[in-house]
Amino acid sequence: MKVIFLAYRDWSLKVLPTIERHPKISKVTVCTAIDEVSKLNLSEYDLLVTCGISDELGNDITSKIIAIGVHCAELDRYSYGTPLQLQIIDGVTSSKHRIFSFTYDEKSDRAHTHNRLYSHEVDLDLSGNMDDILEQMTCTSKVLFTRYLNDYPNVNWKTWPEESIRRDKRLPEDSKLSKDQIANMNTEQLYNFFRCLESPYPNGYIEDVTGKLYIQRVMFKKH
Protein backbone atom coordinates (compact mmCIF):
# COMPACT_ATOMS: atom_id res chain seq x y z
CA MET A 1 0.00 0.00 0.00
CA LYS A 2 1.04 3.57 -0.68
CA VAL A 3 0.02 5.89 2.13
CA ILE A 4 -0.05 9.62 2.83
CA PHE A 5 0.63 10.46 6.48
CA LEU A 6 -0.71 13.87 7.51
CA ALA A 7 0.46 15.20 10.89
CA TYR A 8 2.22 18.22 12.35
CA ARG A 9 2.20 17.98 16.15
CA ASP A 10 5.19 16.44 17.91
CA TRP A 11 3.16 13.65 19.54
CA SER A 12 1.54 12.66 16.24
CA LEU A 13 4.73 12.71 14.17
CA LYS A 14 6.14 10.09 16.55
CA VAL A 15 3.53 7.68 15.13
CA LEU A 16 5.13 7.78 11.67
CA PRO A 17 7.73 4.98 12.17
CA THR A 18 4.94 2.56 13.09
CA ILE A 19 3.17 3.29 9.81
CA GLU A 20 6.40 3.00 7.82
CA ARG A 21 7.31 -0.37 9.35
CA HIS A 22 3.95 -2.04 8.77
CA PRO A 23 4.34 -4.99 6.38
CA LYS A 24 1.47 -3.83 4.15
CA ILE A 25 3.08 -0.44 3.53
CA SER A 26 5.46 0.07 0.60
CA LYS A 27 5.62 3.87 0.54
CA VAL A 28 4.75 6.71 2.92
CA THR A 29 4.59 10.36 1.88
CA VAL A 30 4.59 12.73 4.84
CA CYS A 31 2.59 15.97 4.77
CA THR A 32 2.37 18.55 7.55
CA ALA A 33 -0.52 20.58 6.11
CA ILE A 34 -3.73 19.86 4.19
CA ASP A 35 -2.54 22.08 1.33
CA GLU A 36 0.39 19.72 0.80
CA VAL A 37 -2.02 16.79 0.42
CA SER A 38 -4.06 18.73 -2.16
CA LYS A 39 -0.97 19.09 -4.37
CA LEU A 40 -0.38 15.33 -4.55
CA ASN A 41 -1.75 13.01 -7.23
CA LEU A 42 -4.10 11.17 -4.91
CA SER A 43 -4.82 8.45 -7.48
CA GLU A 44 -1.30 7.16 -6.83
CA TYR A 45 -2.10 6.41 -3.19
CA ASP A 46 -4.32 3.88 -1.41
CA LEU A 47 -4.93 5.60 1.91
CA LEU A 48 -4.67 8.94 3.71
CA VAL A 49 -3.82 8.58 7.40
CA THR A 50 -4.23 11.70 9.54
CA CYS A 51 -3.03 12.02 13.12
CA GLY A 52 -3.85 14.99 15.32
CA ILE A 53 -5.62 16.86 12.51
CA SER A 54 -8.79 18.71 13.57
CA ASP A 55 -9.54 20.65 10.37
CA GLU A 56 -11.75 19.47 7.53
CA LEU A 57 -9.98 17.75 4.65
CA GLY A 58 -12.58 18.91 2.13
CA ASN A 59 -14.45 17.13 -0.63
CA ASP A 60 -11.59 17.57 -3.13
CA ILE A 61 -9.57 15.16 -1.01
CA THR A 62 -12.12 12.80 0.53
CA SER A 63 -13.81 12.15 -2.83
CA LYS A 64 -10.53 10.86 -4.25
CA ILE A 65 -8.99 8.76 -1.49
CA ILE A 66 -9.96 6.76 1.60
CA ALA A 67 -9.15 8.97 4.60
CA ILE A 68 -9.02 8.02 8.27
CA GLY A 69 -8.00 9.74 11.47
CA VAL A 70 -7.98 9.30 15.24
CA HIS A 71 -10.44 11.02 17.57
CA CYS A 72 -9.95 11.19 21.34
CA ALA A 73 -13.52 11.14 22.64
CA GLU A 74 -16.20 8.54 23.26
CA LEU A 75 -19.24 10.85 23.26
CA ASP A 76 -20.38 12.60 20.08
CA ARG A 77 -20.87 15.90 21.95
CA TYR A 78 -17.08 16.29 21.75
CA SER A 79 -16.88 15.90 17.96
CA TYR A 80 -16.91 19.62 17.21
CA GLY A 81 -13.31 20.43 18.11
CA THR A 82 -10.94 20.67 21.13
CA PRO A 83 -12.18 17.33 22.52
CA LEU A 84 -9.36 16.89 25.03
CA GLN A 85 -9.87 20.30 26.62
CA LEU A 86 -13.65 20.03 26.80
CA GLN A 87 -13.63 16.56 28.32
CA ILE A 88 -11.08 17.49 30.97
CA ILE A 89 -12.96 20.69 31.87
CA ASP A 90 -16.17 18.65 32.11
CA GLY A 91 -14.48 16.30 34.58
CA VAL A 92 -14.24 13.29 32.23
CA THR A 93 -11.43 11.02 33.44
CA SER A 94 -11.77 8.06 31.08
CA SER A 95 -12.59 8.18 27.38
CA LYS A 96 -11.89 6.40 24.08
CA HIS A 97 -9.38 6.85 21.29
CA ARG A 98 -10.87 5.76 17.96
CA ILE A 99 -10.17 5.37 14.27
CA PHE A 100 -12.82 7.29 12.35
CA SER A 101 -13.68 7.66 8.68
CA PHE A 102 -13.59 11.14 7.11
CA THR A 103 -16.42 12.32 4.92
CA TYR A 104 -17.49 15.74 3.78
CA ASP A 105 -20.98 17.21 4.13
CA GLU A 106 -21.59 20.70 2.76
CA LYS A 107 -24.82 20.97 4.76
CA SER A 108 -23.09 20.18 8.04
CA ASP A 109 -21.99 22.85 10.49
CA ARG A 110 -19.76 20.46 12.38
CA ALA A 111 -16.27 21.80 12.96
CA HIS A 112 -14.94 18.24 12.80
CA THR A 113 -17.17 16.43 10.34
CA HIS A 114 -17.13 12.69 10.12
CA ASN A 115 -19.79 10.26 9.06
CA ARG A 116 -20.07 8.87 12.58
CA LEU A 117 -18.30 5.67 11.64
CA TYR A 118 -15.45 4.23 13.66
CA SER A 119 -13.60 0.95 13.38
CA HIS A 120 -11.11 0.40 16.20
CA GLU A 121 -11.02 1.86 19.70
CA VAL A 122 -8.93 1.71 22.88
CA ASP A 123 -9.34 3.23 26.33
CA LEU A 124 -7.88 6.68 26.93
CA ASP A 125 -6.95 7.90 30.43
CA LEU A 126 -7.38 11.66 30.79
CA SER A 127 -5.57 12.02 34.11
CA GLY A 128 -2.19 13.69 34.57
CA ASN A 129 -0.57 16.62 32.81
CA MET A 130 -0.98 17.29 29.11
CA ASP A 131 2.40 15.81 28.19
CA ASP A 132 1.33 12.57 29.92
CA ILE A 133 -1.91 12.47 27.93
CA LEU A 134 -0.21 13.25 24.61
CA GLU A 135 2.46 10.61 25.23
CA GLN A 136 -0.34 8.12 25.81
CA MET A 137 -2.05 9.24 22.60
CA THR A 138 1.15 8.56 20.67
CA CYS A 139 1.07 4.98 21.95
CA THR A 140 -2.65 4.46 21.41
CA SER A 141 -2.43 5.90 17.88
CA LYS A 142 0.28 3.37 17.05
CA VAL A 143 -1.94 0.57 18.31
CA LEU A 144 -5.02 1.84 16.47
CA PHE A 145 -3.34 2.36 13.09
CA THR A 146 -1.59 -1.01 13.34
CA ARG A 147 -4.90 -2.76 13.99
CA TYR A 148 -6.56 -0.89 11.15
CA LEU A 149 -3.80 -1.78 8.68
CA ASN A 150 -3.82 -5.38 9.87
CA ASP A 151 -7.53 -5.64 9.03
CA TYR A 152 -7.49 -3.53 5.85
CA PRO A 153 -9.39 -3.80 3.53
CA ASN A 154 -11.76 -5.93 5.62
CA VAL A 155 -12.48 -3.25 8.21
CA ASN A 156 -15.55 -3.56 10.40
CA TRP A 157 -17.18 -0.14 10.75
CA LYS A 158 -19.50 0.75 13.63
CA THR A 159 -21.93 3.62 14.05
CA TRP A 160 -20.97 6.51 16.31
CA PRO A 161 -24.19 7.36 18.23
CA GLU A 162 -25.36 10.97 17.88
CA GLU A 163 -26.31 13.11 20.86
CA SER A 164 -28.56 16.12 21.29
CA ILE A 165 -25.84 17.76 23.42
CA ARG A 166 -23.18 19.79 21.63
CA ARG A 167 -19.95 21.17 23.11
CA ASP A 168 -18.66 23.84 20.77
CA LYS A 169 -14.96 24.16 19.96
CA ARG A 170 -12.97 26.30 22.36
CA LEU A 171 -11.20 29.40 21.07
CA PRO A 172 -7.86 30.92 22.17
CA GLU A 173 -9.70 33.69 24.03
CA ASP A 174 -11.37 31.01 26.17
CA SER A 175 -7.99 30.48 27.85
CA LYS A 176 -8.68 33.51 30.08
CA LEU A 177 -10.30 33.05 33.49
CA SER A 178 -12.12 36.02 34.99
CA LYS A 179 -12.23 36.78 38.73
CA ASP A 180 -15.90 35.78 38.80
CA GLN A 181 -15.13 32.43 37.17
CA ILE A 182 -12.29 31.75 39.62
CA ALA A 183 -14.54 32.59 42.58
CA ASN A 184 -17.01 29.91 41.48
CA MET A 185 -14.47 27.12 40.88
CA ASN A 186 -12.90 24.72 43.36
CA THR A 187 -9.22 23.77 43.26
CA GLU A 188 -9.83 20.60 41.23
CA GLN A 189 -11.77 22.52 38.60
CA LEU A 190 -8.97 25.09 38.42
CA TYR A 191 -6.45 22.26 38.05
CA ASN A 192 -8.44 20.72 35.19
CA PHE A 193 -8.78 24.08 33.45
CA PHE A 194 -5.09 24.92 33.54
CA ARG A 195 -3.72 21.42 32.86
CA CYS A 196 -5.82 20.97 29.71
CA LEU A 197 -4.24 24.16 28.37
CA GLU A 198 -0.63 23.20 28.97
CA SER A 199 1.76 23.18 26.00
CA PRO A 200 1.27 22.84 23.04
CA TYR A 201 -2.08 24.60 23.59
CA PRO A 202 -2.71 28.29 24.39
CA ASN A 203 -1.92 28.42 28.12
CA GLY A 204 -4.62 29.42 30.58
CA TYR A 205 -4.19 32.82 32.17
CA ILE A 206 -5.64 35.41 34.52
CA GLU A 207 -5.41 39.15 33.93
CA ASP A 208 -5.53 42.40 35.86
CA VAL A 209 -4.43 45.99 35.24
CA THR A 210 -0.75 45.05 35.66
CA GLY A 211 -0.68 42.26 33.07
CA LYS A 212 -1.43 38.62 32.30
CA LEU A 213 -0.32 35.66 34.43
CA TYR A 214 0.05 32.49 32.32
CA ILE A 215 -0.09 29.09 34.00
CA GLN A 216 2.21 26.77 32.06
CA ARG A 217 2.07 23.68 34.31
CA VAL A 218 0.06 22.64 37.37
CA MET A 219 0.01 19.97 40.08
CA PHE A 220 -2.92 18.88 42.25
CA LYS A 221 -3.23 16.67 45.31
CA LYS A 222 -6.70 15.59 46.31
CA HIS A 223 -7.65 15.57 50.03
Secondary structure by P-SEA (a helix, b strand, c coil): cbbbbbbccaaaaaaaaaaaacccccbbbbbccaaaaaacccccccbbbbcccccccccccccccbbbbbbccccccccccaaaaaaaaacccbbbbbbbbbbbbccccccccccccccbbbbbbccccaaaaaaaaaaaaaaaaaaaaaaccbbbbbbcccccccccccccccccccaaaaaaccaaaaaaaaaaacccccccccccccbbbbbcccccccc
